[in-house]
């Protein structure tokens, strides 16, 4: 099929394009930067240049390439907020919020105009695991927690808007992939010494808050891309959690990651201190969030992660050399 990837030069886009090409698809990669067109060609894609927040430019790019599938991977999260920056997450995510609202609308309108068969969009698993009640692991059918801190609410609302817009279409198959926390090459958790989160962990600037009871679900960036290929190939409409097999509390995975990076044990700080420094949203994520089940993605997409647990991934899959062999050294 002809597959149009918006957000083609991001961390997942650079993994996704060659996987789509290897699967036999004719891949079009959209970027807002003319300087990145050669990189897109090297990844096996036909480049198109368009501003994702310009509806006419998006409509023109889609009309000229006539895809059968659109994959929406648009974000503007090239950096990671520090602890103090988390006090105002909506400011950090302002452009991404627009890409998830206006950008989604523009891509959907352009796709409808050319008669696409399938629309696949990026979401995050935290939207479905924010509920503070119930069991430790959530499925796609579990209810969301709508009683959230005011700061951070705009980002939550933007993701809900995207999910409802995509799954609400009736003229194509609308698919939402709720990705877990990315790690691996090109992400904030990688072997790159400048990777933002691993750099913060090495400097002991990513602490365990309170009891560290927040349960996180991770996914290797290669596996996130392979799940996306599966959704492009034969995904049915709906929402899918794309995570590994082992949700784990912060107090468990963070010290393990620090050890793999050769860093000291993470600091521990009380909730009230973190609340003053980083705000309520950060405390919620580190102490109360739940994990996610990948059973539906495995069952309905036929997807299996190469890196089934963060334990293996953090030990062997943070750099490109390790990423080639999850069973090797």
Buried (B, 14 or more C-beta within 10 A) or exposed (E): BBBBBBBBBBBBBBBBBBBBBEBEBBBBBBBBEEEBBEBBEEBBBBBBBBBBBBBEBBBBBBEEBEBBBBBBBBBBBEEBBBBEBBBBBBEBBBBBBBBBBBBBBBBBEBBBEBEBBBBBBBBBBBBBBBBEEEEEBBBBEBEBBEEBBEBBBBBBBBBBBBBEBBBEBEEBBBBBBBBBBBBBBBBBBBBBEEBBBBBBBBEEEBBBBBEBBBBBBBBBBBBBBBBBBBBBBEBEBBBBBBBBBBBBBBBBBBBBBBEBBEBEEBEEBEBEEBBEBBBBBBBBBBBBBBBBBBEBBBEBBEBBBBBBBBBBBBBBBBEEEBBEEBEEE
